[in-house]
Amino acid sequence: MLTDPYDPELFRRSGHIVVDALAAYLESALAGKLPVLPLHAPLELAREYQATLPLDSSADAAADLSHCVAQIIRQSIHLHHPGYMGHQLPPVLPLAALGDLVSSLLNNSVAVYEMAQAGTQIERQVIRWLCASIGWGEGSDGVLTSGGSLGNLTALLAARNLATQGSAWRQGLHRGPPLALMVSDQAHYSLARAAGVLGLGQESVVAIPTDSRFRANLSSLAQLYRQTEQEGKTVIAIVASAGTTATGSFDP
C-alpha cells in the first residue's frame, strides 16, 4: 500500500496523459481556438468543487485524471492565447514547466546544502547572472524568493535592519526615530503591506508623485525627502518600480 502511490509505471502513464493534454492545450491556445478568459460566475463554478473527499481508489483513474486536467484547463485564463494582453503574469515557457516538474518531484530544499546540492548551485548561478545583467560586480549577492511581494518584504526587512543597526530585529522599533520609505504613487500595494508587517506602519509610506508617463518625479522626490527628514523621520529606502502593475512604467 505504501509503495503504490510511488509506482514508476503509474507515474509514467499519468505523466503521458497530463503532458498530452497540456500539449493539446498549447496547440489550441497558440492558434487562438480557445477564449482568453472563459469567465464563470463564482457560485456556479463552486458547485463543481463540492464533492465529498474520495476515500477509495477510482475504478478508472486514467479517465478521472483526463477529466480533471480538462476541467482545470477549461476553467483557467489562457496566457498562451495571442489575444492575451499580459494581465500581470507572462505565458510560461513549456520547457520551463518541465523544469518545475523535475523540481516538484525531487522536492529538495535549498535551505540546507546537502538537501539540495544541485539546487543550491543553480540558485547561486542564477543570482550571478542577474547581478551581472544589472551591472553589479563580483561582490554582489542575493537570494531567490517565491515572488515579488516576498522579494519586496525581504528587501525592506534588510533596509530596516541596516538603518537601525540590527536593534529593530532584537528590541523592536520603540528605540530610535520613526522610519519611513518612499515609493511612487503607482507602486505595488505589497510595499505598503510590507510596511505594516515590518512594524513601520502603512502611514510611514511616502508617495512620490508621478509624471505624465506614470514614472516617479525626481524633483518631487528630492523635496519630499527633505520634508520627511525635517519631520524627524529616517528614510530607510527609496523604492523604484521596474515595471508598475497598472502601466508597466519604469521609474528613472
GUSENU-591911 format. One line per field, with one value per residue (C-alpha): residue number from 1; x, y, z. Coordinates in pm, whole numbers. Layout:
<sites>
k <- NUM  ...
px <- X  ...
py <- Y  ...
pz <- Z  ...
</sites>
This chain:
<sites>
k <- 1  2  3  4  5  6  7  8  9  10  11  12  13  14  15  16  17  18  19  20  21  22  23  24  25  26  27  28  29  30  31  32  33  34  35  36  37  38  39  40  41  42  43  44  45  46  47  48  49  50  51  52  53  54  55  56  57  58  59  60  61  62  63  64  65  66  67  68  69  70  71  72  73  74  75  76  77  78  79  80  81  82  83  84  85  86  87  88  89  90  91  92  93  94  95  96  97  98  99  100  101  102  103  104  105  106  107  108  109  110  111  112  113  114  115  116  117  118  119  120  121  122  123  124  125  126  127  128  129  130  131  132  133  134  135  136  137  138  139  140  141  142  143  144  145  146  147  148  149  150  151  152  153  154  155  156  157  158  159  160  161  162  163  164  165  166  167  168  169  170  171  172  173  174  175  176  177  178  179  180  181  182  183  184  185  186  187  188  189  190  191  192  193  194  195  196  197  198  199  200  201  202  203  204  205  206  207  208  209  210  211  212  213  214  215  216  217  218  219  220  221  222  223  224  225  226  227  228  229  230  231  232  233  234  235  236  237  238  239  240  241  242  243  244  245  246  247  248  249  250  251  252
px <- 0  284  460  155  145  514  479  703  467  169  371  474  118  -26  254  174  -191  -107  164  -50  -341  -118  41  -306  -398  -86  -170  -525  -431  -148  -384  -643  -902  -978  -1122  -861  -1082  -1372  -1531  -1763  -1972  -1801  -2105  -2177  -1819  -1813  -2080  -1840  -1594  -1824  -1784  -1709  -1343  -1289  -1150  -1132  -929  -1101  -1244  -1091  -813  -690  -1032  -1069  -727  -809  -1138  -969  -698  -954  -1172  -883  -775  -1131  -1176  -841  -725  -524  -197  -66  -352  -233  -507  -382  -258  -28  -253  38  167  359  289  506  777  674  1028  1048  732  913  1192  928  806  1159  1192  848  912  1261  1140  1486  1509  1773  1763  2029  2311  2304  1927  1975  2326  2226  1951  2190  2438  2160  2028  2375  2442  2106  2188  2530  2363  2107  2370  2589  2295  2223  2590  2690  3036  3156  3098  2720  2486  2119  1852  1566  1212  880  760  768  569  806  1100  980  927  1274  1445  1267  1347  1716  1684  1511  1778  2058  1906  1861  2194  2000  1826  1481  1539  1648  1449  1169  1100  1037  1401  1518  1338  1034  1122  981  1009  943  765  595  221  195  393  261  39  277  510  252  159  525  549  263  415  754  600  670  300  141  141  523  498  560  405  613  402  446  483  268  425  350  716  837  903  1261  1225  927  1127  1409  1161  967  1290  1396  1047  1034  1370  1266  970  1223  1182  1464  1414  1528  1460  1360  1188  1191  928  1081  751  440  142  -104  101  437  621  986  1096  1409
py <- 0  241  179  203  588  587  327  441  290  474  795  729  659  956  1180  1096  1184  1521  1621  1521  1726  2030  1998  1989  2296  2480  2395  2526  2833  2944  2908  3125  2847  2898  3206  3402  3404  3159  3350  3164  3302  3209  3040  2848  2719  2641  2376  2169  2154  2046  1670  1460  1371  1031  767  476  432  519  248  430  657  742  870  1068  1227  1324  1476  1668  1818  1910  2079  2285  2394  2484  2698  2881  3201  3107  3300  3146  3289  3555  3784  3770  4116  4038  4059  4063  3717  3612  3296  3015  2863  2497  2368  2575  2398  2066  2201  2281  1920  1791  2022  1927  1553  1568  1819  1920  2213  2477  2585  2318  2236  1855  1865  2039  2023  2089  2332  2538  2575  2660  2932  3082  3083  3246  3518  3569  3608  3856  4064  4073  4180  4470  4569  4477  4339  4009  4123  4138  3864  3791  3536  3399  3435  3287  3617  3996  4051  3838  3997  4344  4233  4074  4381  4621  4395  4422  4801  4833  4625  4820  5157  5051  4862  4549  4697  4667  4293  4243  4502  4622  4966  5157  5270  5545  5785  5680  5522  5591  5461  5640  5485  5601  5662  5383  5133  4784  4752  4491  4774  4936  4591  4516  4839  4713  4367  4514  4731  5058  5121  5193  5564  5553  5514  5845  5854  6019  6192  6064  6235  6203  5859  5736  5744  5881  6255  6302  6672  6590  6305  6539  6782  6505  6350  6678  6730  6377  6416  6758  6580  6374  6052  5836  5725  5364  5306  5473  5205  5224  5038  4839  4791  4901  4668  4911  5066  4885  5213  5211  5476  5672
pz <- 0  81  -250  -478  -494  -593  -869  -1160  -1418  -1269  -1285  -1645  -1762  -1574  -1698  -2059  -2001  -1844  -2094  -2393  -2256  -2195  -2540  -2697  -2491  -2615  -2973  -2940  -2735  -2965  -3262  -3086  -3079  -2709  -2541  -2345  -2037  -2014  -1727  -1490  -1206  -876  -721  -1040  -1051  -678  -721  -931  -641  -360  -393  -86  -36  -208  26  -219  -536  -863  -1086  -1386  -1259  -1610  -1717  -1394  -1444  -1803  -1689  -1409  -1631  -1899  -1637  -1499  -1848  -1941  -1629  -1644  -1814  -2123  -2113  -2436  -2646  -2895  -2763  -2404  -2303  -2010  -1703  -1452  -1546  -1859  -2059  -1924  -2140  -2182  -2120  -1801  -1682  -1727  -1508  -1247  -1271  -1201  -902  -765  -784  -629  -368  -246  -4  -76  290  361  118  147  87  -249  -385  -747  -645  -434  -721  -968  -735  -687  -1061  -1142  -886  -1052  -1391  -1255  -1074  -1388  -1606  -1369  -1386  -1030  -955  -814  -455  -510  -392  -342  -264  -472  -338  -445  -592  -597  -278  -72  -254  -151  209  225  79  316  612  518  481  819  993  826  920  1284  1302  1397  1703  1541  1497  1858  2051  1825  1682  2007  2012  1777  1540  1332  999  653  298  -27  -325  -642  -618  -878  -668  -592  -284  -140  -33  195  321  393  593  810  850  950  1219  1037  980  644  725  706  327  148  -201  -474  -744  -1099  -1436  -1748  -1816  -1461  -1356  -1022  -1046  -924  -839  -620  -467  -358  -199  -21  107  272  412  556  729  867  1030  1227  1027  893  531  515  143  -180  -387  -767  -968  -1253  -1434  -1243  -1228  -1385  -1669  -1686  -1625  -1515  -1265  -1374
</sites>
